[in-house]
């Protein structure tokens, strides 16, 4: 059976646990949520106080075009004569 064969409710586990149990098993539960997904609702005296879900991963953005419209090139950067101006950069 693959994930695509499961119904949405079965693939996305929803658990309700008390705060005491969550405190005792917190790190293991966070690892489980990270690896398997799902949701954990933490209760105190039977009332929900928190919902734990996996963090959304940021989409990777290509750096191509990131400076479009932000940088202005003045002069000829291909045939620039940098050695003529190198005297300005020297510290004596």
MOPAC internal coordinates of N, CA, C and O (Angstrom, degrees):
PM7 1SCF
backbone

  N    0.0000 0     0.00 0     0.00 0    0    0    0
  C    1.4488 1     0.00 0     0.00 0    1    0    0
  C    1.5274 1   108.38 1     0.00 0    2    1    0
  O    1.2310 1   120.62 1   -48.94 1    3    2    1
  N    1.3095 1   116.42 1   131.06 1    3    2    1
  C    1.4560 1   120.82 1   178.25 1    5    3    2
  C    1.5197 1   109.48 1  -104.98 1    6    5    3
  O    1.2310 1   121.00 1    -9.49 1    7    6    5
  N    1.3246 1   115.68 1   170.51 1    7    6    5
  C    1.4654 1   120.45 1   179.16 1    9    7    6
  C    1.5195 1   110.69 1   -60.12 1   10    9    7
  O    1.2310 1   120.12 1   143.80 1   11   10    9
  N    1.3288 1   117.38 1   -36.20 1   11   10    9
  C    1.4654 1   119.53 1  -179.91 1   13   11   10
  C    1.5336 1   111.90 1   -66.03 1   14   13   11
  O    1.2310 1   119.89 1   158.77 1   15   14   13
  N    1.3441 1   117.81 1   -21.23 1   15   14   13
  C    1.4586 1   121.48 1   177.95 1   17   15   14
  C    1.5189 1   112.15 1   -79.97 1   18   17   15
  O    1.2310 1   119.96 1   162.27 1   19   18   17
  N    1.3314 1   117.68 1   -17.73 1   19   18   17
  C    1.4536 1   121.31 1  -177.35 1   21   19   18
  C    1.5224 1   111.17 1   -84.73 1   22   21   19
  O    1.2310 1   121.30 1   -30.47 1   23   22   21
  N    1.3110 1   115.12 1   149.53 1   23   22   21
  C    1.4584 1   118.91 1   171.57 1   25   23   22
  C    1.5227 1   108.69 1   -73.12 1   26   25   23
  O    1.2310 1   120.39 1   -19.68 1   27   26   25
  N    1.3240 1   116.85 1   160.32 1   27   26   25
  C    1.4689 1   121.94 1  -177.27 1   29   27   26
  C    1.5269 1   110.93 1   -55.85 1   30   29   27
  O    1.2310 1   119.52 1   136.55 1   31   30   29
  N    1.3299 1   118.52 1   -43.45 1   31   30   29
  C    1.4629 1   122.04 1  -177.83 1   33   31   30
  C    1.5262 1   112.00 1   -62.81 1   34   33   31
  O    1.2310 1   120.96 1   145.76 1   35   34   33
  N    1.3334 1   115.77 1   -34.24 1   35   34   33
  C    1.4514 1   119.17 1  -179.30 1   37   35   34
  C    1.5234 1   111.60 1   -77.08 1   38   37   35
  O    1.2310 1   120.33 1   144.18 1   39   38   37
  N    1.3241 1   116.98 1   -35.82 1   39   38   37
  C    1.4596 1   120.52 1  -178.33 1   41   39   38
  C    1.5211 1   111.13 1   -72.78 1   42   41   39
  O    1.2310 1   120.20 1   141.74 1   43   42   41
  N    1.3231 1   117.22 1   -38.26 1   43   42   41
  C    1.4558 1   121.93 1  -179.47 1   45   43   42
  C    1.5227 1   108.51 1   -99.73 1   46   45   43
  O    1.2310 1   120.51 1   -81.03 1   47   46   45
  N    1.3196 1   116.63 1    98.97 1   47   46   45
  C    1.4562 1   121.13 1  -178.14 1   49   47   46
  C    1.5208 1   110.35 1   -69.88 1   50   49   47
  O    1.2310 1   121.17 1   -42.33 1   51   50   49
  N    1.3171 1   115.37 1   137.67 1   51   50   49
  C    1.4484 1   121.32 1   173.75 1   53   51   50
  C    1.5181 1   106.99 1  -122.87 1   54   53   51
  O    1.2310 1   121.32 1   -56.51 1   55   54   53
  N    1.3352 1   115.07 1   123.49 1   55   54   53
  C    1.4587 1   119.89 1  -178.64 1   57   55   54
  C    1.5123 1   109.10 1  -125.20 1   58   57   55
  O    1.2310 1   120.81 1   -31.19 1   59   58   57
  N    1.3155 1   116.05 1   148.81 1   59   58   57
  C    1.4602 1   122.53 1   174.19 1   61   59   58
  C    1.5205 1   106.38 1  -122.25 1   62   61   59
  O    1.2310 1   120.79 1   -56.73 1   63   62   61
  N    1.3513 1   116.09 1   123.27 1   63   62   61
  C    1.4568 1   120.13 1   179.12 1   65   63   62
  C    1.5172 1   109.63 1  -135.22 1   66   65   63
  O    1.2310 1   121.27 1   -23.68 1   67   66   65
  N    1.3202 1   115.18 1   156.32 1   67   66   65
  C    1.4556 1   120.67 1   178.00 1   69   67   66
  C    1.5265 1   111.48 1   -76.00 1   70   69   67
  O    1.2310 1   121.01 1   -20.40 1   71   70   69
  N    1.3145 1   115.67 1   159.60 1   71   70   69
  C    1.4650 1   121.25 1  -178.31 1   73   71   70
  C    1.5305 1   111.33 1   -62.04 1   74   73   71
  O    1.2310 1   120.10 1   143.22 1   75   74   73
  N    1.3251 1   117.41 1   -36.78 1   75   74   73
  C    1.4675 1   120.36 1  -179.91 1   77   75   74
  C    1.5251 1   110.71 1   -63.36 1   78   77   75
  O    1.2310 1   120.31 1   135.18 1   79   78   77
  N    1.3310 1   117.01 1   -44.82 1   79   78   77
  C    1.4679 1   120.85 1   178.04 1   81   79   78
  C    1.5220 1   110.32 1   -65.40 1   82   81   79
  O    1.2310 1   120.24 1   138.53 1   83   82   81
  N    1.3373 1   117.14 1   -41.47 1   83   82   81
  C    1.4555 1   119.95 1   178.95 1   85   83   82
  C    1.5203 1   110.69 1   -61.17 1   86   85   83
  O    1.2310 1   120.40 1   138.17 1   87   86   85
  N    1.3177 1   116.84 1   -41.83 1   87   86   85
  C    1.4616 1   120.77 1   179.59 1   89   87   86
  C    1.5262 1   110.66 1   -61.93 1   90   89   87
  O    1.2310 1   120.38 1   138.54 1   91   90   89
  N    1.3173 1   116.89 1   -41.46 1   91   90   89
  C    1.4633 1   121.14 1  -177.87 1   93   91   90
  C    1.5293 1   112.66 1   -70.65 1   94   93   91
  O    1.2310 1   120.24 1   148.24 1   95   94   93
  N    1.3430 1   117.15 1   -31.76 1   95   94   93
  C    1.4606 1   120.97 1  -173.46 1   97   95   94
  C    1.5294 1   112.77 1  -117.88 1   98   97   95
  O    1.2310 1   119.96 1  -161.22 1   99   98   97
  N    1.3085 1   117.69 1    18.78 1   99   98   97
  C    1.4644 1   122.61 1  -170.79 1  101   99   98
  C    1.5300 1   113.71 1   -51.16 1  102  101   99
  O    1.2310 1   119.48 1   125.87 1  103  102  101
  N    1.3174 1   118.59 1   -54.13 1  103  102  101
  C    1.4665 1   121.10 1  -175.64 1  105  103  102
  C    1.5259 1   112.04 1   -63.83 1  106  105  103
  O    1.2310 1   120.52 1   139.50 1  107  106  105
  N    1.3168 1   116.61 1   -40.50 1  107  106  105
  C    1.4651 1   120.26 1   178.88 1  109  107  106
  C    1.5270 1   110.45 1   -66.36 1  110  109  107
  O    1.2310 1   120.27 1   140.24 1  111  110  109
  N    1.3278 1   117.09 1   -39.76 1  111  110  109
  C    1.4603 1   120.60 1   179.02 1  113  111  110
  C    1.5297 1   111.22 1   -66.38 1  114  113  111
  O    1.2310 1   120.12 1   140.43 1  115  114  113
  N    1.3255 1   117.37 1   -39.57 1  115  114  113
  C    1.4663 1   120.40 1   177.80 1  117  115  114
  C    1.5257 1   111.02 1   -64.30 1  118  117  115
  O    1.2310 1   120.35 1   139.68 1  119  118  117
  N    1.3268 1   116.94 1   -40.32 1  119  118  117
  C    1.4698 1   120.44 1   176.45 1  121  119  118
  C    1.5289 1   110.64 1   -62.58 1  122  121  119
  O    1.2310 1   120.73 1   138.50 1  123  122  121
  N    1.3179 1   116.21 1   -41.50 1  123  122  121
  C    1.4665 1   121.29 1   179.89 1  125  123  122
  C    1.5310 1   110.77 1   -62.83 1  126  125  123
  O    1.2310 1   120.33 1   134.62 1  127  126  125
  N    1.3195 1   116.97 1   -45.38 1  127  126  125
  C    1.4701 1   121.33 1   179.16 1  129  127  126
  C    1.5250 1   110.06 1   -62.56 1  130  129  127
  O    1.2310 1   120.32 1   138.27 1  131  130  129
  N    1.3260 1   117.00 1   -41.73 1  131  130  129
  C    1.4630 1   121.16 1  -179.23 1  133  131  130
  C    1.5293 1   111.50 1   -63.61 1  134  133  131
  O    1.2310 1   120.29 1   139.77 1  135  134  133
  N    1.3148 1   117.04 1   -40.23 1  135  134  133
  C    1.4609 1   121.61 1  -176.01 1  137  135  134
  C    1.5249 1   113.26 1   -83.45 1  138  137  135
  O    1.2310 1   120.23 1   138.91 1  139  138  137
  N    1.3306 1   117.16 1   -41.09 1  139  138  137
  C    1.4607 1   120.90 1  -171.37 1  141  139  138
  C    1.5236 1   114.06 1  -108.15 1  142  141  139
  O    1.2310 1   120.44 1   167.55 1  143  142  141
  N    1.3327 1   116.76 1   -12.45 1  143  142  141
  C    1.4592 1   119.59 1  -176.41 1  145  143  142
  C    1.5097 1   111.04 1    78.98 1  146  145  143
  O    1.2310 1   120.72 1    15.04 1  147  146  145
  N    1.3024 1   116.22 1  -164.96 1  147  146  145
  C    1.4501 1   121.35 1  -179.99 1  149  147  146
  C    1.5182 1   111.73 1    98.90 1  150  149  147
  O    1.2310 1   121.49 1     9.61 1  151  150  149
  N    1.3254 1   114.75 1  -170.39 1  151  150  149
  C    1.4559 1   121.75 1  -177.30 1  153  151  150
  C    1.5178 1   109.30 1  -140.31 1  154  153  151
  O    1.2310 1   121.07 1   -37.56 1  155  154  153
  N    1.3170 1   115.56 1   142.44 1  155  154  153
  C    1.4575 1   121.15 1   173.41 1  157  155  154
  C    1.5246 1   107.33 1  -122.29 1  158  157  155
  O    1.2310 1   120.73 1   -52.77 1  159  158  157
  N    1.3272 1   116.21 1   127.23 1  159  158  157
  C    1.4540 1   121.23 1   173.93 1  161  159  158
  C    1.5175 1   107.04 1  -103.77 1  162  161  159
  O    1.2310 1   121.02 1   -55.87 1  163  162  161
  N    1.3271 1   115.65 1   124.13 1  163  162  161
  C    1.4640 1   121.64 1  -179.31 1  165  163  162
  C    1.5279 1   107.94 1   -97.96 1  166  165  163
  O    1.2310 1   121.42 1   -48.35 1  167  166  165
  N    1.3368 1   114.88 1   131.65 1  167  166  165
  C    1.4632 1   119.31 1  -179.14 1  169  167  166
  C    1.5219 1   111.28 1  -117.42 1  170  169  167
  O    1.2310 1   121.30 1   -26.36 1  171  170  169
  N    1.3189 1   115.13 1   153.64 1  171  170  169
  C    1.4653 1   122.98 1   171.52 1  173  171  170
  C    1.5116 1   106.56 1  -126.21 1  174  173  171
  O    1.2310 1   120.99 1   -61.08 1  175  174  173
  N    1.3207 1   115.71 1   118.92 1  175  174  173
  C    1.4674 1   121.83 1  -177.14 1  177  175  174
  C    1.5298 1   111.81 1    54.07 1  178  177  175
  O    1.2310 1   121.22 1  -142.22 1  179  178  177
  N    1.3435 1   115.27 1    37.78 1  179  178  177
  C    1.4561 1   120.86 1   176.01 1  181  179  178
  C    1.5201 1   115.82 1    85.09 1  182  181  179
  O    1.2310 1   120.20 1   175.33 1  183  182  181
  N    1.3292 1   117.23 1    -4.67 1  183  182  181
  C    1.4632 1   120.39 1   179.97 1  185  183  182
  C    1.5310 1   110.19 1  -105.41 1  186  185  183
  O    1.2310 1   120.05 1   -46.86 1  187  186  185
  N    1.3247 1   117.50 1   133.14 1  187  186  185
  C    1.4715 1   120.14 1   179.38 1  189  187  186
  C    1.5310 1   111.10 1   -64.08 1  190  189  187
  O    1.2310 1   120.97 1   -46.87 1  191  190  189
  N    1.3390 1   115.76 1   133.13 1  191  190  189
  C    1.4640 1   120.53 1   178.14 1  193  191  190
  C    1.5256 1   112.14 1  -122.41 1  194  193  191
  O    1.2310 1   119.76 1   160.67 1  195  194  193
  N    1.3238 1   118.05 1   -19.33 1  195  194  193
  C    1.4619 1   120.34 1  -179.52 1  197  195  194
  C    1.5210 1   109.46 1  -157.42 1  198  197  195
  O    1.2310 1   121.81 1   -27.91 1  199  198  197
  N    1.3307 1   114.14 1   152.09 1  199  198  197
  C    1.4530 1   121.20 1   174.50 1  201  199  198
  C    1.5180 1   107.33 1  -124.79 1  202  201  199
  O    1.2310 1   120.63 1   -53.49 1  203  202  201
  N    1.3079 1   116.40 1   126.51 1  203  202  201
  C    1.4609 1   122.71 1  -178.93 1  205  203  202
  C    1.5263 1   108.16 1  -106.35 1  206  205  203
  O    1.2310 1   120.85 1   -56.84 1  207  206  205
  N    1.3439 1   115.98 1   123.16 1  207  206  205
  C    1.4631 1   121.96 1   177.74 1  209  207  206
  C    1.5214 1   108.25 1  -133.49 1  210  209  207
  O    1.2310 1   119.77 1   -18.99 1  211  210  209
  N    1.3264 1   118.05 1   161.01 1  211  210  209
  C    1.4618 1   119.70 1   177.78 1  213  211  210
  C    1.5274 1   110.33 1   -64.53 1  214  213  211
  O    1.2310 1   120.80 1   -35.01 1  215  214  213
  N    1.3250 1   116.07 1   144.99 1  215  214  213
  C    1.4646 1   120.91 1   175.70 1  217  215  214
  C    1.5162 1   108.97 1   -71.20 1  218  217  215
  O    1.2310 1   120.82 1   -35.38 1  219  218  217
  N    1.3107 1   116.03 1   144.62 1  219  218  217
  C    1.4605 1   120.04 1   176.67 1  221  219  218
  C    1.5113 1   108.74 1   -78.91 1  222  221  219
  O    1.2310 1   121.44 1   -45.85 1  223  222  221
  N    1.3041 1   114.85 1   134.15 1  223  222  221
  C    1.4572 1   119.55 1   179.02 1  225  223  222
  C    1.5205 1   108.86 1   -82.67 1  226  225  223
  O    1.2310 1   121.11 1   -42.82 1  227  226  225
  N    1.3293 1   115.49 1   137.18 1  227  226  225
  C    1.4587 1   121.31 1   178.11 1  229  227  226
  C    1.5243 1   109.58 1   -67.17 1  230  229  227
  O    1.2310 1   120.80 1   -43.26 1  231  230  229
  N    1.3177 1   116.08 1   136.74 1  231  230  229
  C    1.4559 1   119.40 1   174.97 1  233  231  230
  C    1.5191 1   108.58 1   -71.55 1  234  233  231
  O    1.2310 1   121.36 1   -38.68 1  235  234  233
  N    1.3287 1   115.01 1   141.32 1  235  234  233
  C    1.4539 1   120.00 1   179.08 1  237  235  234
  C    1.5136 1   108.19 1   -75.43 1  238  237  235
  O    1.2310 1   120.98 1   -49.89 1  239  238  237
  N    1.3201 1   115.73 1   130.11 1  239  238  237
  C    1.4630 1   120.44 1   177.67 1  241  239  238
  C    1.5214 1   108.98 1  -108.67 1  242  241  239
  O    1.2310 1   121.31 1   -47.46 1  243  242  241
  N    1.3011 1   115.09 1   132.54 1  243  242  241
  C    1.4559 1   120.67 1   178.35 1  245  243  242
  C    1.5251 1   109.65 1   -70.42 1  246  245  243
  O    1.2310 1   120.19 1   -41.58 1  247  246  245
  N    1.3256 1   117.24 1   138.42 1  247  246  245
  C    1.4618 1   118.98 1   177.96 1  249  247  246
  C    1.5254 1   113.05 1   -73.43 1  250  249  247
  O    1.2310 1   120.12 1   171.96 1  251  250  249
  N    1.3113 1   117.38 1    -8.04 1  251  250  249
  C    1.4652 1   120.42 1  -179.90 1  253  251  250
  C    1.5223 1   109.63 1   -62.73 1  254  253  251
  O    1.2310 1   121.07 1   -55.00 1  255  254  253
  N    1.3105 1   115.57 1   125.00 1  255  254  253
  C    1.4496 1   121.12 1   177.29 1  257  255  254
  C    1.5116 1   115.03 1    82.09 1  258  257  255
  O    1.2310 1   120.01 1  -174.46 1  259  258  257
  N    1.3243 1   117.59 1     5.54 1  259  258  257
  C    1.4610 1   120.39 1  -176.05 1  261  259  258
  C    1.5371 1   112.52 1   -65.58 1  262  261  259
  O    1.2310 1   120.59 1   152.54 1  263  262  261
  N    1.3341 1   116.49 1   -27.46 1  263  262  261
  C    1.4646 1   119.95 1  -179.02 1  265  263  262
  C    1.5297 1   113.19 1  -100.10 1  266  265  263
  O    1.2310 1   120.39 1  -172.45 1  267  266  265
  N    1.3182 1   116.87 1     7.55 1  267  266  265
  C    1.4563 1   120.28 1   179.94 1  269  267  266
  C    1.5235 1   109.96 1   -58.54 1  270  269  267
  O    1.2310 1   121.28 1   -54.98 1  271  270  269
  N    1.3307 1   115.15 1   125.02 1  271  270  269
  C    1.4545 1   120.64 1   179.65 1  273  271  270
  C    1.5160 1   114.50 1    82.96 1  274  273  271
  O    1.2310 1   119.73 1   176.36 1  275  274  273
  N    1.3277 1   118.12 1    -3.64 1  275  274  273
  C    1.4555 1   121.93 1  -178.00 1  277  275  274
  C    1.5188 1   113.26 1  -108.25 1  278  277  275
  O    1.2310 1   120.66 1   161.72 1  279  278  277
  N    1.3173 1   116.34 1   -18.28 1  279  278  277
  C    1.4575 1   121.32 1  -176.69 1  281  279  278
  C    1.5226 1   108.75 1  -119.82 1  282  281  279
  O    1.2310 1   121.00 1   -41.97 1  283  282  281
  N    1.3093 1   115.70 1   138.03 1  283  282  281
  C    1.4572 1   120.49 1   177.98 1  285  283  282
  C    1.5189 1   107.65 1  -121.64 1  286  285  283
  O    1.2310 1   120.73 1   -54.71 1  287  286  285
  N    1.3235 1   116.21 1   125.29 1  287  286  285
  C    1.4597 1   121.20 1  -179.63 1  289  287  286
  C    1.5196 1   108.08 1   -95.21 1  290  289  287
  O    1.2310 1   121.31 1   -56.22 1  291  290  289
  N    1.3141 1   115.11 1   123.78 1  291  290  289
  C    1.4584 1   121.27 1   179.09 1  293  291  290
  C    1.5191 1   108.97 1  -109.74 1  294  293  291
  O    1.2310 1   120.01 1   -52.85 1  295  294  293
  N    1.2920 1   117.58 1   127.15 1  295  294  293
  C    1.4552 1   121.08 1   178.32 1  297  295  294
  C    1.5124 1   112.71 1    86.36 1  298  297  295
  O    1.2310 1   121.65 1     7.55 1  299  298  297
  N    1.3021 1   114.45 1  -172.45 1  299  298  297
  C    1.4615 1   122.54 1  -176.82 1  301  299  298
  C    1.5225 1   108.56 1   -96.57 1  302  301  299
  O    1.2310 1   120.10 1   -74.15 1  303  302  301
  N    1.3267 1   117.42 1   105.85 1  303  302  301
  C    1.4713 1   119.61 1  -178.30 1  305  303  302
  C    1.5190 1   112.32 1   -83.96 1  306  305  303
  O    1.2310 1   120.05 1   165.82 1  307  306  305
  N    1.3208 1   117.51 1   -14.18 1  307  306  305
  C    1.4623 1   120.59 1  -179.48 1  309  307  306
  C    1.5222 1   110.67 1   -82.71 1  310  309  307
  O    1.2310 1   120.34 1   135.23 1  311  310  309
  N    1.3142 1   116.96 1   -44.77 1  311  310  309
  C    1.4537 1   121.08 1  -176.77 1  313  311  310
  C    1.5306 1   112.18 1  -106.18 1  314  313  311
  O    1.2310 1   120.21 1  -150.64 1  315  314  313
  N    1.2996 1   117.20 1    29.36 1  315  314  313
  C    1.4661 1   120.57 1  -178.64 1  317  315  314
  C    1.5264 1   109.50 1   -68.64 1  318  317  315
  O    1.2310 1   120.79 1   -36.02 1  319  318  317
  N    1.2917 1   116.09 1   143.98 1  319  318  317
  C    1.4600 1   121.91 1   178.84 1  321  319  318
  C    1.5270 1   108.48 1  -100.42 1  322  321  319
  O    1.2310 1   121.22 1   -97.55 1  323  322  321
  N    1.3161 1   115.27 1    82.45 1  323  322  321
  C    1.4655 1   119.62 1  -174.44 1  325  323  322
  C    1.5209 1   111.95 1   -71.49 1  326  325  323
  O    1.2310 1   119.98 1   154.60 1  327  326  325
  N    1.3229 1   117.65 1   -25.40 1  327  326  325
  C    1.4602 1   119.09 1  -176.58 1  329  327  326
  C    1.5259 1   111.78 1   -73.39 1  330  329  327
  O    1.2310 1   120.10 1   155.53 1  331  330  329
  N    1.3239 1   117.41 1   -24.47 1  331  330  329
  C    1.4557 1   120.00 1   178.04 1  333  331  330
  C    1.5249 1   110.95 1   -69.40 1  334  333  331
  O    1.2310 1   120.21 1   148.72 1  335  334  333
  N    1.3230 1   117.19 1   -31.28 1  335  334  333
  C    1.4496 1   120.90 1  -178.42 1  337  335  334
  C    1.5283 1   112.69 1   -96.71 1  338  337  335
  O    1.2310 1   119.89 1  -175.88 1  339  338  337
  N    1.3107 1   117.82 1     4.12 1  339  338  337
  C    1.4583 1   120.47 1  -176.17 1  341  339  338
  C    1.5227 1   112.50 1   -67.44 1  342  341  339
  O    1.2310 1   119.64 1   159.55 1  343  342  341
  N    1.3485 1   118.29 1   -20.45 1  343  342  341
  C    1.4617 1   120.55 1   177.70 1  345  343  342
  C    1.5218 1   110.77 1   -62.85 1  346  345  343
  O    1.2310 1   119.99 1   151.13 1  347  346  345
  N    1.3212 1   117.63 1   -28.87 1  347  346  345
  C    1.4665 1   121.13 1   179.65 1  349  347  346
  C    1.5174 1   110.77 1   -69.56 1  350  349  347
  O    1.2310 1   120.04 1   152.74 1  351  350  349
  N    1.2991 1   117.53 1   -27.26 1  351  350  349
  C    1.4588 1   121.08 1  -175.86 1  353  351  350
  C    1.5285 1   113.54 1   -85.94 1  354  353  351
  O    1.2310 1   120.06 1   163.09 1  355  354  353
  N    1.3244 1   117.49 1   -16.91 1  355  354  353
  C    1.4652 1   120.67 1  -177.26 1  357  355  354
  C    1.5147 1   110.54 1   -75.74 1  358  357  355
  O    1.2310 1   122.01 1   -38.00 1  359  358  357
  N    1.3166 1   113.76 1   142.00 1  359  358  357
  C    1.4541 1   120.36 1   173.07 1  361  359  358
  C    1.5253 1   108.03 1  -114.09 1  362  361  359
  O    1.2310 1   120.47 1   -55.50 1  363  362  361
  N    1.2476 1   116.71 1   124.50 1  363  362  361
  C    1.4716 1   119.76 1  -179.52 1  365  363  362
  C    1.5079 1   111.48 1   -99.29 1  366  365  363
  O    1.2310 1   120.10 1   180.00 1  367  366  365

